[in-house]
Amino acid sequence: MSTTETTPGTTDGTTAGKAAKNLLDPGFELTLRPMRYPDFYERYRDAIKNTWTVEEVDLHSDVADLAKLSPGEQHMIGRLVAFFATGDSIVSNNLVLTLYKHINSPEARLYLSRQLFEEAVHVQFYLTLLDTYLPDPEDRAAAFDAVEEIPSIREKAQFCFKWMDSVEEIDRLETKADRRRFLLNLICFAACIEGLFFYGAFAYVYWFRSRGLLHGLATGTNWVFRDETMHMNFAFEVVDTVRKEEPELFDDALQQQVTDMLREAVEAELQFGRDLCGEGLPGMNTESMRQYLECVADQRLTRLGFPAVYGSENPFAFMELQGVQELTNFFERRPSAYQVAVEGSVGFDDDF
């Protein structure tokens, strides 16, 4: 069974019940068999295997580590948890209000449903961080008000709203212009928020870990990092699918918009880095963060099929990465006992 709305101009409903031809065609396809997009379903199954809970993260040792930090390092941690407290809420809202609404694939919606659960776990993890790291209620309240009260975080939020909000008023992606606006939303969501802003924040966490500090934070971040990378790769696969189905959308104008978007994202995240690093800390400063962010931005552009613009290399040896997308060293640190087995199989070409 599937549902699509009657084609404008008809009165007999002859198109009702036909499956959407393309991923972004308006409608609400419901049938899972035969599967049009089995790769999305496999991503859903892979995500189930990576289930984890906040209760598995031990933050007790972090409390003692926090007392050892310099004032500059304590400022950095305070800013990080303030960003974490609000960042995933922006992601979750976009999942519900935009992506689930317009990606017309039941297989993809299964994955998005799972992603929404994972974002909820991330929010719970960050709430636990706030409660542990900021015991003073006024400090916690200030962290939750970061989008309004902290300029460097407010700038990142405004960047997100600029590139993502224009599609919220669209009920159906009827025109090429509508679909381009949706693509810009999706690319900002994946390449800039999850693929740049969070990657920048994770680099600070791993800098602390490289110095033997805040192992609880690093453990939880490993699992969040894995989730976010899977979210990003799913979104890029959606972009790949749309490119195959509607290549005319990927013109020079879109390439320029995406390039401009990534440049703006780098500058917004660099402003956040200046706030965190101040005059610089041992092994972490604004210039090295700029190189890292430019390296990540180039990776995102090339993954999207667009030319790199910076040519910078990853300056952080502590990231233990051959490239910013090679995350296996982090992914396999989690004990395999925490992975949930998925049994059974499914035939992608079977009818009910």
Sequence and secondary structure as in RCSB ss.txt:
>XXXX:A:sequence
MSTTETTPGTTDGTTAGKAAKNLLDPGFELTLRPMRYPDFYERYRDAIKNTWTVEEVDLHSDVADLAKLSPGEQH
MIGRLVAFFATGDSIVSNNLVLTLYKHINSPEARLYLSRQLFEEAVHVQFYLTLLDTYLPDPEDRAAAFDAVEEI
PSIREKAQFCFKWMDSVEEIDRLETKADRRRFLLNLICFAACIEGLFFYGAFAYVYWFRSRGLLHGLATGTNWVF
RDETMHMNFAFEVVDTVRKEEPELFDDALQQQVTDMLREAVEAELQFGRDLCGEGLPGMNTESMRQYLECVADQR
LTRLGFPAVYGSENPFAFMELQGVQELTNFFERRPSAYQVAVEGSVGFDDDF
>XXXX:A:secstr
  B    TT SS TTTT   SSTTSSSB    SS S HHHHHHHHHHHHT   GGG   HHHHHHHHHS HHHHH
HHHHHHHHHHHHHHHHHHHIIIIIHHH   HHHHHHHHHHHHHHHHHHHHHHHHHHHH  SHHHHHHHHTHHHH 
HHHHHHHHHHHHHHGGGTT SS  SHHHHHHHHHHHHIIIIIIIIIIHHHHHHHHHHHHHTT  HHHHHHHHHHH
HHHHHHHHHHHHHHHHHHHH GGGS HHHHHHHHHHHHHHHHHHHHHHHHHHTT BTTB HHHHHHHHHHHHHHH
HHHTT   S       GGG  SSTT  HHHHTTS GGGS        TT   
